[in-house]
């Protein structure tokens, strides 16, 4: 990728029918995608395996480190089958939701839910939302598996529409459904950089997934999706248990009133940054571009605001999975991010730091911070981190930087994980046996990529013994 067109904010693209072929994946990489998302709510294992292979082959061909996120469906509640044309719920009319089988086609007065124990959680007076909040019923009584309601906001209800219960503590729902367990076994064998956990409510949900992953799959980080009000109440503990967070504004925007979502987004991002975790902002960022060739002004502002909030990455869903022109959407999102990154407001937003951040006070953090300061003072052309795990590179994302930041690592897995880190370009590099050899290899790579010329200054960090255990402890200014 040309560094004249460098974008610090990372772009996550969801793969789907419009973006799953080899040519389509390569086109998206050329357009600037950093992370591909496999949405396990759709498609089967054979389809995901084929796309996974295409992504790995395409990234090997292009020489870029690209991460893959596997997004588990989680305990999403849906209504059962309805007539082909749907049914119309009428305001003031009774409506029964039942969790008792067998599954039957719904009517205007009754529908089946795919959550067998839900009736034990719901109480009289609770509201139940359907179809992204477009329909609302109020619980008046619960008898066994039947939830008796009255329609408050009517409309057309169709098959398999989502159900949200913003006032109900869903203690009976497991964090990992039977489908998730099967999908998890599949993706661990497949190999991905991150696993996104849906509908996280507390840190115990994250710890349950981490236990299922086991010690043999340490390369798979956990991204907790914040889309339930309970998650906001338990936010700091969830962050501490996670590798990163996703602000999933679809269900969050249904269960919270719309005016509360923007400030919730800011709170999640700032809380995550305080603990040194990356964040992704998702859902309908450029939704009109599923069909249109230009975003609305509101959408452009939404993307810009996410960058100024301090998000590491912005995500595309339907825009790239089923949209008419996925590559154009990615290019548009990158241009919006780049425009924001050229402003003083962006630099100020990245400069906000806190001593609570994990790693502060360590040698690695001191080296990362000093490297960025030296680069600014000396007007260096680039900063190079040599890192075995990516920790030093991650710490650098807490600070504003005006020059390219490249993270060299001997681990292909680490290089792919770093693809999500804001402002960091990961490069796989076999480890030399000496510090001088390491620095020579890194600076030669800069020249080969056209980032530096002979005589330019570069700030580099490394380990005093590259092949030994331990973190970054060496900082140098090098003239190429």
N, C-alpha and C positions, 0 to 999 in steps of 0.2 A: 504494500500500500504506500502511496506517495505521502511523505510527511508534510508536503504543502497542503494536503487535504486532510490533515490529522484531526480526529475528533476524540476528545477525552471521555465524553460520556459514552457508555457502552450501549449497544443496541441488541435487544433480545428479539428474535423472530420465531413465531410459532409455525411449525411445519404442518402442512395439510395438503389437500388435493391440488391446490394451486402452487405448491412449492416443494414437491417431494421427489421430482426427477433429478437426475444427475446434472442436467443443464440448468435447471431451476435453482438447485442448491449452489452451484458454482456462480450463477448470476447474483444470488443474494450475498455470497461472500465478497464478490467483486464490488457490490453496492455498499458493503461496509458492515455486514452482520458480524457480531462478536460471539454470540451465544445462540444456539438453536434450542427450542423448547419442543419436547415431545409431549403432547397432551394425551394422557392415558384415559381420559374420559371418552375419547373417540378412537376408532381404529382397533385392529387386533394386533397380536404380538408379531405375526409374520410381517405386517405392514411396518411396524415400528423397527423391527430388526433390519428390514431392507433399507429404510431411511437412515438408520444409524450407520450402516455400512457405507452408504453413499456419502454421508457427511464426513466420515473418517477418511475415505478415499479422496474426497475433494480437498479437504484441509491438508492432506499430505502432498497433494499436487501443487497447491498454491503456496505452501511453506508458511502458513499462518497457524497459530494456536487458536483453536475454536473450542469452546466448551459446549457440553450438552446437558440440558436440564430435563429430567423426567418428572412430569407433574402428575402426582397421584390424584385420583378423583376425590377420595375422601368420602365422608358420610353425607353426601348431597341427597336431600330428600326430594322426591318427585311424585306427582300424582300418577296414577295408573293410566291404562288405555281409555281413550274417549272415542266417540263416533268420529268418522273421518272429517266431518265439518266442525267438530267440537260441540260444546254445549254452552248455553248462555245462562249465567248466574244473574238473578234478579235481586236488586236491593230490597232488604226486608224479608226475603224468603228464607225458610230453614234450609240448611245444607249440612250433610253428614260426611265426615271423613272417617274411614275405617281402616284399621291395620290388619283386619282379619281376612284370611284367604278363604276360598280360592280367589284369584284375581278375576274381577269381572269388569266389563266395560262400564264406564261411569255414565251418570245422567245429570240433569240439571239440579237434582236434589241429593246426589250421593256420588262419592268418588273414593277410590282406593289409594292408600299411601304405601310406599315401599320401606316403611320404618316400623317393624313389628312392635317395638316397645315404646313407641312415641306417646301413646295414651297415658303411660305412667308418669310422664314429665309434664304434660299440658294441664293447666288449671283453668277453671272457669274465669272468664274475664280476659284471658290472653287473646291477642290478635294473631291471626295466621295469614301470611301474605303468599300469593301465588303469582307465577309468571312475572318475576322481577318486580313485584310489588304492585302490579297493575290491578290485581283483584285482592280484596281483603274481606275476611270473615272473622267474626268474634265468637269465641267459645262460650257457650251458655251452660253446658253440662258435659260430663264425661262418664260414660257407662261401659266398663270393660274396654274392649278394643274400639268402641265407637266414640268419636269426638263430635258432639252435637253443636252446631254453630248457627249463626244468623248472618246473612250476607250484608256487609256494610258498603262495599264498593263492588258493583257487579261488572259483568263483561263476559267476553268469550274465553272459555277455558278449553284448551286443547291437550292432547296426549303428552305425557312426560314433561310437563312444565314444572319448573323448580318451585320448591316450597321453603319459605323462611319463617322463623318463629322468633322475632326480636325480643319478646318478653319472657321467653321460656329457657330455663337452664336445661340443656339437653344432656343430662347425666347418663341416660341409658344408651346413648350412641357411642360406639367405640371410635377411637381416633383413627384406627385402621380397620376398614371393612374387609370381609372375605375377599372381595375383588382386589383391594389394595394389597393384601397378603400375597395373592397370586402374582400381581403385577410387580411387586417388590422383588420376589424371587427371580422373576424374568429379568428385570433391569440390573440387578446385581450381577447376574451372569453376563449380561450384555456389556456392562461397564459404562458408567456415566460420571460426570464430574459432580453433579448436584442432583438431589432428590427434593422436590418441592412437596411439602406436606400441607394439604388443604384443611381449612376449617380448624386451625389450631385454637385451642381454648386456654391451655395452660402449659407450663413447662413439662408436665408429666406426659403430654401428648408427644412432645419432641423426644423426651427420654425413652419413651416406648419405641419410637422409630429407631433411635440410635441403638437400642438394645437389639432390635430385629436385624439391623444392618450388621452388627457384630464387629469384632476386631479385625477380621480378615478383609474388610472393605473400607479402610480408613480414608481412601481417596474420594469417597462419596460424601460431600458436604451436604448439610441439611439446610434448606431454605424454608422458613416458616411463613406461611401465607396468612397475613392479617386481614381477616374478613368477618370476624365475629366481635360483638361488643365485649364479650368476656376476655378476648385477647388483649384489648386495650387496657383492661383492668389488671392484667397479669403481665404487662408488656416487658418490664425489665427482666423478669425471670425467664420469659420466653426468649428474649434476645440472648441472655447469657448461655442458654442451652443450644443456640442455633449458630450456624456459620454465616447466615445472611437472612434478610427478610424481604418479602414481597408485599407491597401494599396493593392488595387485590380489591379494587374499588367496586367490582360488580356486586357481589353479595354484601360487602361492607356498606355500599350505598343504598342497599335495600333495608338492611337492619338498622342502620343509623338514618336519621333524617338528613336529606341532601346537604343542608347548610353546614352540617358538622363534619362532613367528609374532608374538605380541604385542610382544616386545622388538624384533624386526626392524621392526615398524611404528613404534615409537617412534624407533628409530635413523634410519629413513628420513626421518621428519618433521623431526627436529631437524637432521639434516644439510642438508636442503633449506632450512630456515629460516636456517641459517648463511650460505647463499649467496643468500638473498633470493628463493627460488622457492616458488610455492604448491604445496600438496599436497591430494590427494583420497584419502579412504579408501573402499574399495569392497568389495563382495561380501558378500551374505547379512546385511546390517546389520539388516534387519527381515524376514527371509525368511519367518517364519511368517505374516506379514500378506499373503502372496500369496493366502491363503484366509481367515485369521482377521481379526477386527476389532480385536484388541488384540495388541501385541507381547509376547513373553516378557520376564521380568525380565532375563534374560541379554542379550537384544537391546537393551533400553533401556540397560543398562550398557555395552554395546559402543559404542553411539552416543555416550554421555556420555564414555567413555574416549577416543574419537577426538578429541572437542572439547578435552578436557584435555591430550591429547598435543600440541595445537597445529595440528591439521589446519585448512586453510582451508575445506574442503568435505567433505560426506559424500554418498555416492552410493547410489541405488536402481537395481536391475537388473530382475529378474523381478517385483519388487513393483509396479512401474509399467508394465512392458512387457506382462505377461500376467496381472497380478493382478486380483482381484475388485473392488477399490476403490482405485485409484491415488490419488485426491485425499485420502482418509482417511489413507493411508500418509504422504503428504507432510506433512499437518497434524500427524500424530503425531511425525514426525521433527523438525519445527520446534519442537514443544512440548518435546521432550527437550533439544534444543540450547538453547532459551531458558532452561529451568530451570538448566542448567549455567552459562550466561552470567550468571546473577544471583548467582553465588557468588564469594567471595573466592578460592577455588581457581582459578577460571577467570582472574581478573585476574592472579594470580600466574603462571599458565602462559603468558599472552601477554606478560608483562613480560620474559621471558628473551630477551636479545639478545646479539649478538656482533659485535666489530669486523670480523669476516670478511665480514659481509653486504655484498653488492654495493651501492655507493652511499654507504656510510658515509664520512664525511669530505667529502661533497659539499655544495654549497649547498642542493640539493633535499632531501637527508636532514636537514640542519640545520633547514630550514624546516618539514619534516614533524614532526620531533620537537618543535621549539619550539611549533608549533601545538597539539599534543596537551597539552603542559605548560601552556600558557597557558589552554587551555579548562578544564583541571582546576582551576587556581588561581583563575580568575575565575568558575567555574561557568557557563560559556557554554552556550548552548542547542544550538549546533551548530558543526561545523568544515566549512569549504568550501575545497576545492582546485580551482583552475582549472589544468587540465593538458592539454597537447596530446597526450601519448602515454600517460598513465596512470602514469608513473614515480613521481611524488610520492605518488600515492594508494597505489601498491604499497608504497612505503617506510613508509607509515603503518601498515601491517598488522603491522609488527614490534613494535608497542607496544600496551599496554592502553589502552582509551578508553571512557568512560562515556556519551558523547553521540553523536548521529548524525554520521557522516562522509559528506559528499556530495562527489563528484568531478564537476565540470563540465568538459566538453570539447567543442570544435567538431567533433570527429571521431566519426561514428557507429560506425566500426569500433573506435575506442578505447573508446567507452562500452560496447560489447558485450564486449570483452575484459575490462574491469574488473568485469564481473558475477561473475567467479569470485573476486575479491579479498575476503578476510575483512573484514567490518564496513564495507565501502564500498558506497554507493549511487551508481551512475553515472547522470549526466544529460547528455543531448545539449543543447548550448547554442551557438548561433551566436556567434562571437567579436566583441565590441565592439572599438573601436579604442583605447580608453583604459583604464587601470587602474580609474579611478572608474566608468566605464561597466560594466566587468566586474563589479565589486563590487555595484553597484546591481542588475544583472540577477540575480546569485546571491541576494542577500538578498530580492529580490522573489519569487523562486522558493520560498524558505523560507516566506515568509508565505503564498503561494498554497497550499502543501502542508500548512499547519497546523502546521509545525514550530516556528515562531517567531511572536512577537507584537511589536507596536511597543514599543520600549524594551528588548528583550532584547539581550544581548551575543552576538556571533558572531565567531569567529576565522576569517580568510580568508587564503589564500595565492594568489599570482598571479605573472605575469610583469610586469616594469616596462614592457615594450612588448608587449602581447598579440599583435600580429600579426607580431612579429619572431621570428627563430630563437632558440633558447636555452631554458633551463629556468626553473623557478620561482626567483625571487630576491626576492620581496616578501611581507612578512607584516604583517597589520594586525588590530587589534581594532576591530570596528565595532558601533555601537549601531543596531539596526534602527529 
